[in-house]
Amino acid sequence: MAEARKPAKKKTAKRRPPGLTAEQAEEIFARLSEILPDPKTELEYHSPFTLVVAVALSAQATDVGVNKATRRLFADADTPAKMVALGEDAVREHIKTIGLFRNKAKNVVALSQMILDDFDGAVPQTRDDLIKLPGVGRKTANVVLNEAFGQATIAVDTHIFRVGNRTRLGPGKTPDEVEARLERIVPQAYLKGAHHWLILHGRYVCKARKPECWRCAIADLCKFKDKTPAPK
């Protein structure tokens, strides 16, 4: 007679730490704002149009790499009309050091043409209109609305997604979930700068492979369990 099989053990779901409280969120941004009172994007731009182009080019590229390319590009074309006149081949030559440069060059010329045709040459100031532009998604639109037009938006990139989940300030399985959580918990007084504080914290302190927890100003509030010890 065959031996009766033992019932399979049920896998217990891994418990994740709860999200932070509103009071903890306020303390986090109070500390980050003390370190950097006036946070800004590290992309170089001098108009809403050049910002749209720079942010669109920054997908899967570093800000440093984008800035090197756009210094030359914007010297030749810093308006939608000049960008269309420059043409796709010339734009591609300017940005060939950036990842996905062929498709990005096509999008830059196309979005410039759409701004001329559909928005009287001015960058639109609503998310719905911005995401109509070729190569512009929700993240890019949120950056432009925040940086160029002073709107309290949070653009969730890989850095903010990581910081939001590690700290449990904005836990979520998707960028949209993280964005929604952050918009709910970030105090109104800090909402305008929250995007920049979080992205810069993720870029320079809460790094992907090895977060520098020993010098983190919010380490005592962060729910990340595997904190990196100080180097010996």
Secondary structure, DSSP 8 states (H G I E B T S, - for coil): ---------------------HHHHHHHHHHHHHH-SS---SS--SSHHHHHHHHHHTTTS-HHHHHHHHHHHHHH--SHHHHHHH-HHHHHHHTTTSTTHHHHHHHHHHHHHHHHHHSTTS---SHHHHTTSTT--HHHHHHHHHHTT--------HHHHHHHHHHSSS--SSHHHHHHHHHHHS-GGGHHHHHHHHHHHHHHTS-SSS--GGG-TTTTT---SS------
